[in-house]
Amino acid sequence: MAEIFDPKPPVKKGFVIEERILKAAARADEDCEAAFKEIDRIARRNGEKVLYAFVNNHVSAACMNGSSGYGYDDVGRDTLDKVFAAAVGAEDALVRHSIASGTAALTTALFGILRPGDKMVSLTGRPYDTLEEVIGLRRTTGGSLADFGIEYDQVELSPEGKPDVAEVFRKVKGAKLAYIQRSKGYSLRPSLTVADIAEIIKAAKNASPDIIVMVDNCYGEFVETSEPTEAGADLIVGSLIKNPGGGIARTGGYIAGKKALVELCSYRLTCPGVGREAGASLDENRSMYQGLFMAPEVVANALKTAEFTSAVMSRLGFECFPAAGTRRGDIITAVLLKNPENLIAFCRGIQAGSPVDSFVTPEPWDMPGYDDQVIMAAGTFNNGASIELSADGPIREPYAAYVQGGLTYATGRMGVLCGLQEMFEKGCLKLF
Ligand SMILES: *Cc1c(COP(=O)(O)O)cnc(C)c1O
């Protein structure tokens, strides 16, 4: 009788990693020591800040319960807004599982504040890909800011990734909103530090004291001991399946900043007149609270994974941005893998070293909104969550893999080693 079902997964006693890769990893561990100390220092400060936000706002057991229907008098939801605001040094915040993504949170804020005839100016060059359709830089679907008569302009970044202050001064005049993107997104520019952001804000407000400064804070939360809201930004916006969800929040986004602006955004989030009074939290409060509580530590693990990635990949001949031992403004590491074979093998290995769907083989595909094919490794608990270890990149020069996340350092480090092992097995690594 033929066996039609093999109930056992292939039996292996543990990960098999080439000796010379392990040697490079051990040297990379030594390279990382000073950086890890600093990461731990930042995590401790942020952990204390988050704990105090819980204590000072009297988070109670009742806050963990959700609401249904209109969600009136949802004490868990309303308290979470206050706790989150305190954790990022803002006057007020909206934290909602019902915000579909980071882009949806940014869109809610832009439409909440801008009116026909207003001008928005990006101070950090062309914004993240998904914002192009929101602003109306790329016409596909309807309903962009441009459709509503909102003008757009941008200040280009220098090759070092800094905006020209004179240009900022000139272009913010007459604009209602200045937009700053903290993270590099899919580019090789350095991500901005909070100090960089403070400097840009100063220039913008010198030229135009009433300008509203909004920061796309994606991937930046808890990377430093302060947030852009503590450096002059009027509004920060981000995703809960990145840093501030701590890997626990199942979906959602946030908007935090000046009270009056957050209120305007609440009318766009639900409707004018209702704002934040409605919006059932269902059963998501507990995971959003717990995620925020975990976030400083989880971000530290992602930063350690990032630092290890830069250290070990550069030891094996692949340039990384940022380089090991340099300042990080977010949790992303771009690894220049030089050719498509290397990029595909590395992403497949990362997938093989992921806790979920490790047995799946990622293929390059035609992702909506991209001209080139894209390969993505994301063996994650929450669909598409990039606070969990993930690696992706367009199949084009310079064949860069963008690596981010790692809920725990041990698993993030091993995921990267699995990426290297797959490259080795495919003949993509020169080892000495
Ligand atoms: C992730 C990200 C966004 C939002 O992306 P979503 O996939 O919609 O959550 C926006 N800006 C930057 C810089 C990002 O990294």
Ligand as a Chemical Component Dictionary entry (heavy atoms), coordinates in Angstrom:
data_LIG
# 
_chem_comp.id                   LIG 
_chem_comp.type                 NON-POLYMER 
_chem_comp.pdbx_formal_charge   0 
_chem_comp.three_letter_code    LIG 
# 
loop_
_chem_comp_atom.comp_id 
_chem_comp_atom.atom_id 
_chem_comp_atom.alt_atom_id 
_chem_comp_atom.type_symbol 
_chem_comp_atom.charge 
_chem_comp_atom.model_Cartn_x 
_chem_comp_atom.model_Cartn_y 
_chem_comp_atom.model_Cartn_z 
_chem_comp_atom.pdbx_ordinal 
LIG C1 C1 C 0 5.638 51.459 6.221 1  
LIG C2 C2 C 0 5.715 52.882 5.884 2  
LIG C3 C3 C 0 4.567 53.611 5.580 3  
LIG C4 C4 C 0 3.181 53.026 5.610 4  
LIG O1 O1 O 0 3.110 51.815 5.033 5  
LIG P1 P1 P 0 1.871 50.817 5.239 6  
LIG O2 O2 O 0 2.356 49.634 4.501 7  
LIG O3 O3 O 0 0.699 51.469 4.623 8  
LIG O4 O4 O 0 1.688 50.581 6.691 9  
LIG C5 C5 C 0 4.717 54.945 5.283 10 
LIG N1 N1 N 0 5.924 55.530 5.288 11 
LIG C6 C6 C 0 7.046 54.854 5.566 12 
LIG C7 C7 C 0 8.350 55.561 5.566 13 
LIG C8 C8 C 0 6.980 53.518 5.894 14 
LIG O5 O5 O 0 8.089 52.845 6.199 15 
# 
loop_
_chem_comp_bond.comp_id 
_chem_comp_bond.atom_id_1 
_chem_comp_bond.atom_id_2 
_chem_comp_bond.value_order 
_chem_comp_bond.pdbx_ordinal 
LIG C1 C2 SING 1  
LIG C2 C3 SING 2  
LIG C2 C8 DOUB 3  
LIG C3 C4 SING 4  
LIG C3 C5 DOUB 5  
LIG C4 O1 SING 6  
LIG O1 P1 SING 7  
LIG P1 O2 DOUB 8  
LIG P1 O3 SING 9  
LIG P1 O4 SING 10 
LIG C5 N1 SING 11 
LIG N1 C6 DOUB 12 
LIG C6 C7 SING 13 
LIG C6 C8 SING 14 
LIG C8 O5 SING 15 
# 
